[in-house]
């Protein structure tokens, strides 16, 4: 049983916060982070996407492989460069981003670039909204979800909204809802829930948007809120889990560590029970969300993306 993540892999240039300012490069990108997070948990993980045939794309591949992520589905191109993100941190570790994308190699991946065997040999597909920002990559992401469902895979979606990656937010809500309707597991931050609610149901409370997500055939919805309790909603239950109190220095990969911990937990248990069945068990979901929260808390106490992600022993 294993995971494959589809989407962007890029370079995070992390600020040292000094004057004059300097930046250190780290491999990143939300789907790539999740693949590493799952691999660090000792669960088989692959990454699927496109990078430039350049020094940054080669660096990302080396870093993924160093963290035991399978790169058989990582494609390189000379048609565009690898995406870059410059990241500054405030005193509480919160981030501000400046992206050099588009143009970028990850946006050029097309449905024909998928290896059809990928959907036969993996049990979970994970995607994020950064592969919805342009029409063609949005269609590619939907193709991946469609093929995954046809092969009986579990699908996971972390909205992970970066508004400055969208040339216009005109299509954002519609595309996100389309992916939600093709996802078994959906993870949102509270800010992303507020965005969806404002865009789709502006005169109604957030509970209406939560109900709409669950009505879209989602089996598990998770809503994170920084250091506040994580809320979760199943088909016939809901609950919340407290987040460990830690001193954050860099929140760059917190959500990805959370998702990686959650998916790794479910995949480990999938050996004995189908994920659909696991998602219907409130005790199992509560335990998985609690574990994922510890993974997210661990990540914010360290700098960078890949290197901040915990192994199983780090949070048990």
Backbone as CSV, one residue per row, in Angstrom:
resi,resn,N_x,N_y,N_z,CA_x,CA_y,CA_z,C_x,C_y,C_z
1,UNK,0.848,-1.183,0.000,0.000,0.000,0.000,0.890,1.241,0.000
2,UNK,0.593,2.201,-0.860,1.499,3.340,-0.981,0.769,4.573,-1.495
3,UNK,1.461,5.698,-1.422,0.927,7.010,-1.791,1.658,7.554,-3.004
4,UNK,0.938,8.289,-3.849,1.582,9.106,-4.866,0.996,10.515,-4.778
5,UNK,1.876,11.516,-4.790,1.467,12.926,-4.749,1.699,13.542,-6.118
6,UNK,0.702,14.279,-6.608,0.837,14.951,-7.894,0.771,16.465,-7.697
7,UNK,1.646,17.189,-8.404,1.585,18.650,-8.357,2.949,19.282,-8.468
8,UNK,3.096,20.419,-7.791,4.304,21.222,-7.945,5.411,20.803,-6.988
9,UNK,6.630,20.831,-7.514,7.844,20.774,-6.703,8.631,22.024,-7.069
10,UNK,9.088,22.738,-6.063,9.756,24.013,-6.328,10.862,24.248,-5.311
11,UNK,11.535,25.374,-5.456,12.583,25.765,-4.525,12.040,26.855,-3.606
12,UNK,12.101,26.606,-2.302,11.829,27.643,-1.304,13.151,28.315,-0.945
13,UNK,13.254,29.609,-1.208,14.400,30.386,-0.735,13.980,31.050,0.570
14,UNK,14.510,30.545,1.682,14.080,30.975,3.002,14.977,32.096,3.514
15,UNK,14.332,33.199,3.914,15.046,34.375,4.394,15.705,34.109,5.750
16,UNK,16.848,34.774,5.986,17.469,34.699,7.310,16.959,35.799,8.231
17,UNK,16.088,36.677,7.712,15.476,37.719,8.531,16.396,38.859,8.917
18,UNK,17.551,38.943,8.296,18.524,39.972,8.660,18.568,41.071,7.603
19,UNK,19.295,42.124,7.912,19.552,43.195,6.957,21.052,43.352,6.797
20,UNK,21.641,43.218,5.611,20.945,42.852,4.379,20.470,41.400,4.421
21,UNK,19.375,41.139,3.713,18.714,39.845,3.753,19.412,38.847,2.832
22,UNK,19.536,37.614,3.303,20.033,36.542,2.437,19.080,35.358,2.529
23,UNK,19.130,34.486,1.527,18.179,33.380,1.415,18.927,32.062,1.228
24,UNK,18.400,31.006,1.846,18.942,29.657,1.700,17.937,28.802,0.940
25,UNK,18.406,28.010,-0.022,17.489,27.215,-0.834,17.122,25.909,-0.138
26,UNK,15.838,25.567,-0.242,15.310,24.291,0.245,14.383,23.735,-0.825
27,UNK,14.372,22.426,-1.001,13.381,21.803,-1.876,12.023,21.884,-1.194
28,UNK,10.985,22.163,-1.966,9.649,22.283,-1.386,8.559,22.110,-2.424
29,UNK,7.410,22.726,-2.140,6.202,22.508,-2.919,5.310,21.555,-2.139
30,UNK,4.060,21.945,-1.910,3.199,21.193,-0.993,3.092,19.692,-1.316
31,UNK,2.794,19.289,-2.558,2.690,17.838,-2.824,4.015,17.107,-2.613
32,UNK,5.124,17.760,-2.958,6.436,17.150,-2.723,6.686,17.004,-1.222
33,UNK,6.301,18.032,-0.457,6.450,17.960,0.997,5.666,16.785,1.575
34,UNK,4.440,16.589,1.097,3.610,15.501,1.616,4.236,14.148,1.280
35,UNK,4.781,14.023,0.067,5.446,12.767,-0.298,6.602,12.472,0.648
36,UNK,7.407,13.489,0.944,8.517,13.310,1.881,8.001,13.005,3.279
37,UNK,6.935,13.715,3.697,6.373,13.491,5.032,5.937,12.043,5.208
38,UNK,5.312,11.473,4.196,4.858,10.083,4.263,6.057,9.134,4.250
39,UNK,7.037,9.409,3.386,8.236,8.562,3.333,8.989,8.590,4.658
40,UNK,9.067,9.761,5.288,9.744,9.877,6.588,9.025,9.058,7.655
41,UNK,7.747,8.784,7.427,6.978,7.961,8.358,7.185,6.470,8.104
42,UNK,8.007,6.141,7.115,8.280,4.746,6.821,7.269,4.096,5.899
43,UNK,6.460,4.921,5.209,5.449,4.422,4.279,5.900,4.749,2.855
44,UNK,5.720,3.819,1.919,6.166,4.020,0.540,5.447,5.200,-0.097
45,UNK,6.231,6.113,-0.699,5.662,7.328,-1.295,6.368,7.642,-2.601
46,UNK,5.588,8.141,-3.567,6.112,8.560,-4.869,5.683,9.996,-5.134
47,UNK,6.472,10.684,-5.973,6.084,12.025,-6.408,5.941,12.038,-7.912
48,UNK,4.869,12.672,-8.386,4.606,12.816,-9.821,4.481,14.294,-10.148
49,UNK,5.259,14.763,-11.104,5.200,16.161,-11.495,6.285,16.460,-12.511
50,UNK,6.488,17.761,-12.761,7.467,18.181,-13.757,8.333,19.295,-13.184
51,UNK,9.640,19.188,-13.422,10.582,20.233,-13.043,11.384,20.626,-14.272
52,UNK,12.063,21.751,-14.191,12.902,22.172,-15.289,14.177,21.334,-15.371
53,UNK,14.701,21.224,-16.572,15.983,20.550,-16.764,17.076,21.558,-16.430
54,UNK,17.168,21.877,-15.132,18.082,22.915,-14.665,18.635,22.520,-13.302
55,UNK,19.496,23.335,-12.744,20.154,22.992,-11.485,19.152,22.840,-10.340
56,UNK,18.042,23.597,-10.382,17.062,23.513,-9.318,16.225,22.238,-9.427
57,UNK,15.861,21.864,-10.654,15.130,20.621,-10.850,15.955,19.416,-10.437
58,UNK,17.249,19.445,-10.761,18.134,18.350,-10.372,18.290,18.290,-8.854
59,UNK,18.356,19.459,-8.216,18.463,19.524,-6.749,17.223,18.930,-6.096
60,UNK,16.033,19.257,-6.612,14.788,18.717,-6.062,14.764,17.197,-6.167
61,UNK,15.142,16.672,-7.326,15.142,15.210,-7.492,16.094,14.549,-6.508
62,UNK,17.285,15.120,-6.339,18.246,14.545,-5.385,17.680,14.569,-3.962
63,UNK,17.029,15.676,-3.595,16.477,15.790,-2.246,15.326,14.800,-2.030
64,UNK,14.461,14.650,-3.017,13.379,13.673,-2.906,13.936,12.270,-2.728
65,UNK,14.903,11.922,-3.542,15.495,10.585,-3.456,16.232,10.388,-2.140
66,UNK,16.870,11.442,-1.648,17.561,11.363,-0.360,16.591,11.006,0.760
67,UNK,15.353,11.481,0.634,14.328,11.208,1.644,13.473,9.993,1.277
68,UNK,13.983,9.147,0.388,13.371,7.858,0.061,12.047,7.980,-0.688
69,UNK,11.866,9.075,-1.428,10.680,9.223,-2.269,10.991,8.692,-3.668
70,UNK,10.119,7.840,-4.187,10.282,7.303,-5.534,10.028,8.408,-6.564
71,UNK,10.951,8.573,-7.505,10.855,9.645,-8.505,10.635,9.112,-9.927
72,UNK,10.085,7.906,-10.043,9.853,7.331,-11.367,8.905,8.180,-12.206
73,UNK,8.035,8.962,-11.554,7.034,9.750,-12.282,7.390,11.237,-12.321
74,UNK,8.611,11.576,-11.940,9.093,12.958,-12.015,9.705,13.189,-13.390
75,UNK,9.125,14.128,-14.133,9.526,14.405,-15.511,10.266,15.736,-15.550
76,UNK,11.306,15.834,-16.360,12.003,17.110,-16.537,11.770,17.622,-17.953
77,UNK,11.826,18.946,-18.101,11.578,19.578,-19.394,12.552,20.731,-19.605
78,UNK,12.876,21.010,-20.875,13.683,22.181,-21.199,12.811,23.328,-21.699
79,UNK,11.478,23.163,-21.570,10.536,24.178,-22.058,10.280,25.289,-21.039
80,UNK,10.626,25.058,-19.774,10.427,26.061,-18.731,11.333,25.740,-17.562
81,UNK,11.550,26.726,-16.713,12.409,26.562,-15.553,11.612,26.055,-14.349
82,UNK,12.330,25.503,-13.369,11.725,25.090,-12.108,11.208,26.318,-11.353
83,UNK,10.047,26.189,-10.743,9.439,27.304,-10.009,10.251,27.640,-8.760
84,UNK,10.223,28.924,-8.388,10.925,29.417,-7.210,9.943,30.165,-6.310
85,UNK,10.188,30.096,-5.002,9.396,30.863,-4.040,10.346,31.458,-3.006
86,UNK,10.259,32.763,-2.803,11.048,33.418,-1.765,10.153,33.596,-0.543
87,UNK,10.647,33.116,0.604,9.822,33.031,1.806,10.438,33.861,2.919
88,UNK,9.663,34.824,3.437,10.080,35.599,4.602,9.233,35.190,5.794
89,UNK,9.822,35.242,6.988,9.145,34.830,8.210,9.042,36.012,9.170
90,UNK,7.886,36.100,9.869,7.780,37.093,10.926,8.241,36.480,12.247
91,UNK,8.084,37.224,13.336,8.607,36.760,14.626,7.926,35.500,15.151
92,UNK,6.712,35.208,14.649,6.000,34.008,15.101,6.153,32.847,14.127
93,UNK,7.017,33.026,13.114,7.251,31.955,12.145,6.253,31.921,11.004
94,UNK,5.324,32.897,10.952,4.361,32.934,9.857,5.032,33.431,8.589
95,UNK,4.555,32.943,7.442,5.242,33.149,6.179,4.585,34.211,5.305
96,UNK,5.411,34.835,4.491,4.907,35.584,3.341,5.709,35.125,2.132
97,UNK,5.013,34.969,0.992,5.619,34.349,-0.186,5.727,35.340,-1.339
98,UNK,6.789,35.188,-2.105,6.906,35.846,-3.404,7.276,34.764,-4.411
99,UNK,6.325,34.439,-5.311,6.505,33.310,-6.223,7.027,33.754,-7.588
100,UNK,7.913,32.940,-8.155,8.330,33.097,-9.548,7.707,31.945,-10.328
101,UNK,6.408,32.087,-10.602,5.579,31.075,-11.250,4.245,31.743,-11.558
102,UNK,3.680,31.718,-12.743,4.246,31.175,-13.974,5.249,32.153,-14.594
103,UNK,5.976,31.759,-15.651,5.956,30.395,-16.195,6.778,29.462,-15.307
104,UNK,6.454,28.202,-15.328,7.222,27.227,-14.566,6.957,25.838,-15.121
105,UNK,7.920,24.958,-14.936,7.854,23.624,-15.527,6.657,22.819,-15.027
106,UNK,6.311,22.949,-13.734,5.244,22.101,-13.185,3.909,22.340,-13.869
107,UNK,3.718,23.540,-14.447,2.461,23.868,-15.115,2.338,23.214,-16.488
108,UNK,3.424,22.629,-16.985,3.420,22.038,-18.327,3.071,20.552,-18.329
109,UNK,2.910,19.944,-17.167,2.557,18.530,-17.102,1.171,18.334,-17.697
110,UNK,1.027,17.328,-18.560,-0.247,17.055,-19.225,-0.685,15.613,-18.951
111,UNK,-1.935,15.339,-19.206,-2.492,14.009,-18.924,-1.713,12.904,-19.630
112,UNK,-1.202,13.200,-20.817,-0.426,12.201,-21.562,0.907,11.869,-20.879
113,UNK,1.338,12.730,-19.946,2.609,12.493,-19.263,2.486,11.492,-18.118
114,UNK,1.250,11.167,-17.725,1.070,10.186,-16.655,1.472,8.799,-17.135
115,UNK,2.144,8.072,-16.278,2.412,6.651,-16.493,1.172,5.912,-15.995
116,UNK,0.468,5.226,-16.884,-0.794,4.584,-16.504,-0.613,3.569,-15.384
117,UNK,0.582,2.993,-15.278,0.835,2.004,-14.213,0.769,2.647,-12.830
118,UNK,0.974,3.965,-12.779,0.957,4.676,-11.500,-0.368,4.467,-10.773
119,UNK,-1.456,4.417,-11.526,-2.783,4.290,-10.927,-3.120,2.844,-10.573
120,UNK,-2.304,1.916,-11.036,-2.517,0.501,-10.730,-1.816,0.065,-9.449
121,UNK,-0.702,0.716,-9.129,0.154,0.172,-8.067,0.161,0.997,-6.789
122,UNK,-0.568,2.115,-6.759,-0.643,2.934,-5.548,-2.073,2.942,-5.019
123,UNK,-2.208,3.154,-3.731,-3.541,3.102,-3.110,-4.126,4.471,-2.793
124,UNK,-3.274,5.512,-2.720,-3.750,6.857,-2.375,-3.129,7.869,-3.321
125,UNK,-3.948,8.801,-3.827,-3.476,9.937,-4.627,-3.753,11.216,-3.852
126,UNK,-2.739,12.079,-3.729,-2.898,13.352,-3.027,-2.588,14.509,-3.972
127,UNK,-3.438,15.554,-3.950,-3.232,16.753,-4.765,-3.527,18.000,-3.930
128,UNK,-3.112,19.166,-4.464,-3.363,20.465,-3.836,-3.905,21.439,-4.874
129,UNK,-4.282,22.637,-4.448,-4.923,23.583,-5.375,-3.942,24.349,-6.241
130,UNK,-2.638,24.263,-5.962,-1.684,24.979,-6.800,-1.558,24.376,-8.187
131,UNK,-2.115,23.186,-8.374,-2.176,22.604,-9.721,-3.552,22.816,-10.346
132,UNK,-4.236,23.884,-9.888,-5.519,24.278,-10.485,-5.466,25.691,-11.045
133,UNK,-4.331,26.362,-10.926,-4.262,27.798,-11.173,-4.393,28.185,-12.638
134,UNK,-4.093,27.264,-13.551,-4.249,27.515,-14.986,-5.075,26.391,-15.600
135,UNK,-5.724,26.693,-16.705,-6.705,25.781,-17.281,-6.121,24.396,-17.585
136,UNK,-4.949,24.342,-18.220,-4.414,23.052,-18.650,-3.970,22.180,-17.475
137,UNK,-3.318,22.769,-16.484,-2.883,21.968,-15.347,-4.086,21.568,-14.494
138,UNK,-5.123,22.387,-14.486,-6.383,22.022,-13.820,-6.987,20.776,-14.475
139,UNK,-7.021,20.753,-15.801,-7.551,19.584,-16.514,-6.695,18.347,-16.248
140,UNK,-5.384,18.538,-16.151,-4.492,17.422,-15.859,-4.779,16.855,-14.472
141,UNK,-4.995,17.737,-13.498,-5.288,17.304,-12.132,-6.595,16.520,-12.087
142,UNK,-7.607,16.995,-12.794,-8.880,16.271,-12.845,-8.704,14.904,-13.507
143,UNK,-7.862,14.842,-14.525,-7.591,13.556,-15.174,-6.984,12.575,-14.179
144,UNK,-6.056,13.058,-13.362,-5.437,12.192,-12.355,-6.479,11.674,-11.373
145,UNK,-7.360,12.556,-10.900,-8.387,12.156,-9.940,-9.355,11.150,-10.569
146,UNK,-9.721,11.379,-11.824,-10.641,10.474,-12.516,-10.031,9.084,-12.671
147,UNK,-8.759,9.047,-13.093,-8.092,7.754,-13.252,-7.907,7.054,-11.914
148,UNK,-7.633,7.828,-10.878,-7.456,7.257,-9.546,-8.739,6.595,-9.069
149,UNK,-9.864,7.283,-9.235,-11.147,6.714,-8.820,-11.484,5.461,-9.626
150,UNK,-11.173,5.498,-10.912,-11.469,4.340,-11.760,-10.697,3.099,-11.308
151,UNK,-9.547,3.315,-10.674,-8.727,2.206,-10.200,-8.954,1.903,-8.722
152,UNK,-9.934,2.570,-8.112,-10.256,2.290,-6.721,-9.324,2.923,-5.710
153,UNK,-8.554,3.932,-6.121,-7.665,4.613,-5.193,-8.456,5.562,-4.280
154,UNK,-7.916,5.811,-3.105,-8.439,6.862,-2.234,-7.814,8.178,-2.663
155,UNK,-8.612,9.253,-2.723,-8.113,10.554,-3.170,-8.141,11.557,-2.030
156,UNK,-7.080,12.350,-1.951,-6.904,13.326,-0.878,-6.625,14.697,-1.475
157,UNK,-7.233,15.743,-0.882,-7.074,17.113,-1.392,-6.821,18.060,-0.231
158,UNK,-5.681,18.734,-0.263,-5.389,19.833,0.658,-5.487,21.112,-0.146
159,UNK,-6.428,21.992,0.201,-6.654,23.193,-0.604,-5.380,24.033,-0.691
160,UNK,-4.717,24.316,0.439,-3.411,24.985,0.437,-3.410,26.200,-0.491
161,UNK,-4.387,27.083,-0.335,-4.596,28.197,-1.264,-3.483,29.235,-1.161
162,UNK,-2.918,29.586,-2.311,-1.967,30.690,-2.435,-2.550,31.652,-3.461
163,UNK,-3.254,32.666,-2.973,-4.013,33.540,-3.879,-3.120,34.246,-4.893
164,UNK,-1.859,34.553,-4.510,-0.991,35.275,-5.444,-0.468,34.398,-6.573
165,UNK,-0.805,33.111,-6.583,-0.474,32.244,-7.720,-1.556,32.277,-8.797
166,UNK,-2.694,32.876,-8.469,-3.811,32.929,-9.411,-3.809,34.280,-10.129
167,UNK,-3.762,34.250,-11.454,-3.847,35.498,-12.217,-5.167,36.196,-11.925
168,UNK,-6.210,35.418,-11.713,-7.532,35.909,-11.325,-8.208,34.824,-10.501
169,UNK,-8.971,35.232,-9.494,-9.686,34.266,-8.662,-11.051,33.900,-9.253
170,UNK,-11.313,34.361,-10.486,-12.610,34.140,-11.118,-13.001,32.669,-11.140
171,UNK,-12.048,31.806,-11.478,-12.340,30.377,-11.615,-11.944,29.564,-10.381
172,UNK,-11.362,30.204,-9.401,-10.777,29.477,-8.274,-11.813,28.635,-7.532
173,UNK,-12.881,29.257,-7.099,-13.881,28.550,-6.302,-14.484,27.375,-7.074
174,UNK,-14.832,27.598,-8.341,-15.429,26.543,-9.151,-14.484,25.349,-9.279
175,UNK,-13.208,25.625,-9.528,-12.236,24.542,-9.691,-12.018,23.801,-8.376
176,UNK,-11.935,24.541,-7.287,-11.750,23.898,-5.985,-12.939,22.997,-5.663
177,UNK,-14.155,23.487,-5.907,-15.344,22.661,-5.647,-15.350,21.419,-6.524
178,UNK,-14.866,21.547,-7.762,-14.817,20.392,-8.661,-13.882,19.320,-8.094
179,UNK,-12.738,19.747,-7.575,-11.800,18.794,-6.987,-12.366,18.212,-5.699
180,UNK,-12.999,19.048,-4.876,-13.626,18.554,-3.642,-14.607,17.428,-3.967
181,UNK,-15.365,17.597,-5.047,-16.358,16.583,-5.414,-15.719,15.292,-5.904
182,UNK,-14.400,15.335,-6.142,-13.667,14.132,-6.566,-12.706,13.628,-5.489
183,UNK,-12.860,14.136,-4.262,-11.934,13.780,-3.192,-12.643,13.012,-2.081
184,UNK,-11.955,12.026,-1.535,-12.465,11.295,-0.376,-12.105,12.007,0.926
185,UNK,-10.913,12.607,0.957,-10.421,13.322,2.136,-10.124,14.755,1.726
186,UNK,-10.631,15.720,2.479,-10.404,17.137,2.195,-9.864,17.804,3.453
187,UNK,-8.781,18.560,3.296,-8.213,19.315,4.411,-8.193,20.796,4.046
188,UNK,-8.776,21.621,4.906,-8.799,23.073,4.742,-8.262,23.730,5.997
189,UNK,-7.672,24.911,5.843,-7.454,25.772,6.999,-8.739,26.561,7.237
190,UNK,-8.862,27.155,8.412,-10.042,27.966,8.691,-10.157,29.117,7.699
191,UNK,-9.021,29.715,7.334,-9.040,30.812,6.360,-9.550,30.333,5.004
192,UNK,-9.201,29.110,4.617,-9.676,28.571,3.342,-11.161,28.259,3.391
193,UNK,-11.640,27.791,4.538,-13.082,27.591,4.701,-13.814,28.924,4.581
194,UNK,-13.262,29.961,5.197,-13.876,31.286,5.099,-13.887,31.785,3.657
195,UNK,-12.801,31.527,2.920,-12.735,31.913,1.508,-13.828,31.214,0.710
196,UNK,-13.949,29.898,0.871,-14.974,29.148,0.145,-16.371,29.634,0.519
197,UNK,-16.568,29.885,1.792,-17.881,30.322,2.247,-18.246,31.680,1.645
198,UNK,-17.266,32.595,1.643,-17.494,33.932,1.083,-17.756,33.872,-0.415
199,UNK,-17.014,33.012,-1.112,-17.161,32.907,-2.555,-18.456,32.199,-2.969
200,UNK,-18.864,31.200,-2.185,-19.960,30.328,-2.610,-21.270,30.567,-1.874
201,UNK,-21.202,30.911,-0.605,-22.414,31.072,0.212,-22.274,32.307,1.102
202,UNK,-22.088,33.490,0.484,-21.738,34.686,1.263,-22.759,35.104,2.314
203,UNK,-24.011,34.741,2.137,-25.035,35.171,3.095,-25.360,34.090,4.116
204,UNK,-24.617,32.977,4.073,-24.915,31.845,4.947,-23.732,31.562,5.882
205,UNK,-23.981,30.920,7.015,-22.889,30.622,7.946,-21.945,29.559,7.392
206,UNK,-20.760,29.454,7.997,-19.769,28.479,7.544,-20.291,27.054,7.610
207,UNK,-21.203,26.799,8.510,-21.755,25.452,8.639,-22.415,24.997,7.341
208,UNK,-22.952,25.950,6.585,-23.585,25.591,5.303,-22.530,25.073,4.327
209,UNK,-21.357,25.714,4.291,-20.285,25.259,3.408,-19.758,23.904,3.851
210,UNK,-19.652,23.691,5.155,-19.238,22.381,5.660,-20.221,21.308,5.208
211,UNK,-21.512,21.606,5.340,-22.535,20.648,4.900,-22.433,20.388,3.401
212,UNK,-22.146,21.442,2.623,-22.034,21.292,1.169,-20.838,20.411,0.799
213,UNK,-19.743,20.556,1.534,-18.570,19.716,1.273,-18.895,18.252,1.544
214,UNK,-19.538,17.987,2.673,-19.868,16.609,3.009,-20.899,16.036,2.034
215,UNK,-21.777,16.894,1.517,-22.776,16.448,0.546,-22.156,16.135,-0.810
216,UNK,-20.905,16.583,-1.025,-20.207,16.336,-2.294,-19.541,14.958,-2.322
217,UNK,-19.931,14.096,-1.371,-19.436,12.713,-1.299,-18.076,12.599,-0.625
218,UNK,-17.667,13.663,0.082,-16.423,13.622,0.860,-16.637,12.717,2.069
219,UNK,-15.648,11.890,2.361,-15.769,10.949,3.485,-15.179,11.514,4.778
220,UNK,-14.181,12.408,4.647,-13.566,13.017,5.824,-13.142,14.438,5.491
221,UNK,-13.636,15.400,6.253,-13.255,16.808,6.132,-12.506,17.199,7.396
222,UNK,-11.355,17.832,7.219,-10.543,18.295,8.345,-10.315,19.792,8.196
223,UNK,-10.503,20.530,9.286,-10.312,21.978,9.288,-9.291,22.323,10.370
224,UNK,-8.144,22.856,9.945,-7.103,23.257,10.883,-7.189,24.761,11.138
225,UNK,-6.648,25.185,12.284,-6.715,26.603,12.664,-5.499,26.969,13.508
226,UNK,-4.310,26.826,12.908,-3.090,27.173,13.623,-2.939,26.352,14.888
227,UNK,-2.775,27.052,16.015,-2.617,26.383,17.298,-3.914,26.035,17.984
228,UNK,-5.034,26.347,17.340,-6.341,26.020,17.906,-6.734,24.589,17.543
229,UNK,-7.743,24.022,18.219,-8.121,22.634,17.947,-8.454,22.374,16.480
230,UNK,-8.112,21.175,16.019,-8.455,20.709,14.677,-9.852,20.101,14.726
231,UNK,-10.720,20.530,13.822,-12.057,19.944,13.730,-12.093,18.935,12.591
232,UNK,-12.866,17.876,12.781,-13.016,16.903,11.706,-14.467,16.445,11.613
233,UNK,-14.866,16.082,10.384,-16.242,15.702,10.085,-16.237,14.450,9.230
234,UNK,-16.894,13.397,9.720,-17.110,12.190,8.944,-18.553,12.133,8.489
235,UNK,-18.917,11.046,7.828,-20.285,10.906,7.325,-21.318,10.914,8.462
236,UNK,-20.966,10.340,9.616,-21.943,10.215,10.700,-21.401,10.684,12.045
237,UNK,-20.313,11.454,12.015,-19.729,11.912,13.278,-18.900,13.168,13.037
238,UNK,-18.561,13.847,14.116,-17.637,14.969,14.069,-16.903,15.039,15.396
239,UNK,-15.794,15.758,15.418,-15.030,15.859,16.648,-13.944,16.902,16.511
240,UNK,-13.114,17.010,17.534,-12.004,17.953,17.515,-10.846,17.385,18.320
241,UNK,-9.661,17.863,17.994,-8.436,17.406,18.640,-7.596,18.627,18.976
242,UNK,-7.090,18.692,20.193,-6.218,19.794,20.582,-4.853,19.653,19.920
243,UNK,-4.244,20.788,19.625,-2.930,20.826,18.981,-1.862,21.039,20.057
244,UNK,-0.739,20.312,20.003,0.326,20.520,20.988,0.796,21.975,21.010
245,UNK,1.092,22.478,22.191,1.550,23.856,22.371,3.065,23.890,22.194
246,UNK,3.520,24.477,21.085,4.955,24.556,20.795,5.302,25.977,20.368
247,UNK,6.587,26.302,20.417,7.076,27.604,19.956,7.436,27.494,18.479
248,UNK,6.650,28.120,17.619,6.858,28.012,16.174,7.979,28.928,15.713
249,UNK,8.848,28.389,14.851,9.885,29.209,14.231,9.691,29.306,12.722
250,UNK,9.007,28.321,12.125,8.788,28.309,10.672,7.596,27.410,10.366
251,UNK,6.508,28.011,9.899,5.283,27.238,9.634,5.204,26.730,8.200
252,UNK,6.307,26.809,7.453,6.281,26.499,6.021,5.642,25.157,5.705
253,UNK,6.015,24.104,6.416,5.539,22.759,6.053,4.592,22.168,7.086
254,UNK,4.004,23.009,7.934,3.151,22.482,9.004,1.969,21.698,8.462
255,UNK,1.247,22.290,7.502,0.083,21.615,6.932,0.459,20.347,6.191
256,UNK,1.598,20.371,5.525,2.050,19.193,4.777,2.482,18.079,5.724
257,UNK,3.119,18.449,6.844,3.467,17.452,7.858,2.205,16.827,8.434
258,UNK,1.176,17.659,8.659,-0.107,17.168,9.166,-0.714,16.162,8.186
259,UNK,-0.809,16.555,6.922,-1.412,15.674,5.916,-0.595,14.393,5.770
260,UNK,0.732,14.527,5.758,1.577,13.344,5.636,1.383,12.387,6.794
261,UNK,1.296,12.933,8.017,1.066,12.083,9.180,-0.276,11.386,9.122
262,UNK,-1.296,12.112,8.679,-2.638,11.539,8.565,-2.663,10.409,7.541
263,UNK,-2.140,10.672,6.343,-2.190,9.672,5.278,-1.312,8.466,5.599
264,UNK,-0.153,8.708,6.197,0.713,7.587,6.573,0.013,6.685,7.578
265,UNK,-0.681,7.283,8.542,-1.411,6.503,9.542,-2.482,5.638,8.885
266,UNK,-3.238,6.221,7.971,-4.304,5.479,7.301,-3.738,4.369,6.419
267,UNK,-2.648,4.667,5.710,-2.064,3.656,4.826,-1.501,2.493,5.641
268,UNK,-0.876,2.797,6.780,-0.369,1.712,7.630,-1.500,0.781,8.061
269,UNK,-2.652,1.372,8.409,-3.778,0.569,8.864,-4.526,-0.084,7.719
270,UNK,-4.274,0.390,6.495,-4.949,-0.168,5.324,-4.541,-1.614,5.075
271,UNK,-3.436,-2.024,5.656,-3.011,-3.412,5.489,-4.079,-4.378,6.012
272,UNK,-4.839,-3.933,7.035,-5.836,-4.805,7.672,-7.276,-4.393,7.398
273,UNK,-7.482,-3.185,6.902,-8.835,-2.673,6.733,-8.840,-1.628,5.624
274,UNK,-9.839,-1.641,4.763,-9.926,-0.688,3.661,-10.039,0.731,4.198
275,UNK,-9.441,1.691,3.471,-9.463,3.077,3.943,-10.889,3.595,4.075
276,UNK,-11.780,3.234,3.150,-13.183,3.661,3.262,-13.762,3.270,4.614
277,UNK,-13.454,2.068,5.062,-13.931,1.597,6.355,-13.274,2.367,7.489
278,UNK,-11.979,2.647,7.358,-11.261,3.413,8.372,-11.855,4.807,8.534
279,UNK,-12.211,5.425,7.413,-12.744,6.788,7.457,-14.128,6.849,8.093
280,UNK,-14.779,5.710,8.238,-16.091,5.662,8.873,-16.035,5.332,10.351
281,UNK,-14.821,5.168,10.889,-14.651,4.805,12.297,-14.183,6.035,13.071
282,UNK,-15.022,6.611,13.934,-14.649,7.855,14.625,-13.425,7.716,15.516
283,UNK,-13.224,6.558,16.128,-12.061,6.366,16.992,-10.770,6.351,16.181
284,UNK,-10.798,5.676,15.032,-9.619,5.636,14.172,-9.311,7.020,13.616
285,UNK,-10.336,7.741,13.176,-10.138,9.086,12.643,-9.586,10.007,13.733
286,UNK,-10.154,9.959,14.919,-9.684,10.803,16.021,-8.207,10.524,16.301
287,UNK,-7.837,9.253,16.340,-6.446,8.883,16.596,-5.525,9.364,15.484
288,UNK,-5.976,9.242,14.228,-5.162,9.677,13.091,-4.978,11.185,13.086
289,UNK,-6.027,11.929,13.400,-5.944,13.391,13.441,-5.047,13.843,14.597
290,UNK,-5.135,13.160,15.718,-4.269,13.476,16.855,-2.798,13.265,16.487
291,UNK,-2.514,12.156,15.829,-1.147,11.877,15.399,-0.681,12.928,14.384
292,UNK,-1.553,13.254,13.431,-1.214,14.258,12.417,-0.921,15.607,13.060
293,UNK,-1.658,15.948,14.113,-1.441,17.218,14.809,-0.059,17.263,15.455
294,UNK,0.386,16.128,15.977,1.728,16.085,16.550,2.784,16.267,15.456
295,UNK,2.521,15.699,14.284,3.451,15.872,13.156,3.539,17.343,12.742
296,UNK,2.399,18.016,12.636,2.394,19.430,12.281,3.103,20.275,13.314
297,UNK,2.880,19.979,14.604,3.519,20.726,15.677,5.037,20.544,15.649
298,UNK,5.479,19.340,15.348,6.922,19.070,15.246,7.539,19.918,14.134
299,UNK,6.869,19.987,12.996,7.435,20.660,11.828,7.649,22.155,12.067
300,UNK,6.759,22.803,12.810,6.878,24.259,12.981,8.026,24.645,13.899
301,UNK,8.627,23.690,14.573,9.746,23.998,15.461,11.085,23.920,14.743
302,UNK,11.054,23.681,13.425,12.273,23.544,12.637,12.147,24.320,11.338
303,UNK,13.292,24.732,10.789,13.300,25.513,9.559,13.282,24.615,8.323
304,UNK,12.754,25.186,7.227,12.743,24.476,5.954,11.523,23.594,5.811
305,UNK,11.491,22.866,4.711,10.345,21.996,4.425,10.713,20.542,4.668
306,UNK,11.454,19.929,3.757,11.771,18.502,3.873,12.421,18.178,5.220
307,UNK,13.407,18.993,5.624,14.172,18.681,6.825,13.376,18.878,8.113
308,UNK,12.241,19.557,8.033,11.442,19.786,9.239,10.408,18.680,9.475
309,UNK,10.270,17.766,8.532,9.208,16.770,8.606,9.617,15.606,9.506
310,UNK,8.745,15.186,10.413,9.134,14.174,11.402,9.081,12.749,10.878
311,UNK,9.937,11.915,11.467,9.823,10.479,11.293,8.858,9.928,12.335
312,UNK,8.515,8.664,12.196,7.553,8.055,13.111,8.047,8.112,14.561
313,UNK,9.322,7.899,14.764,9.869,7.902,16.120,9.886,9.290,16.740
314,UNK,9.872,10.327,15.915,9.932,11.694,16.436,8.642,12.119,17.127
315,UNK,7.541,11.453,16.810,6.235,11.906,17.353,5.494,10.803,18.086
316,UNK,6.190,9.719,18.439,5.553,8.648,19.201,6.206,8.512,20.569
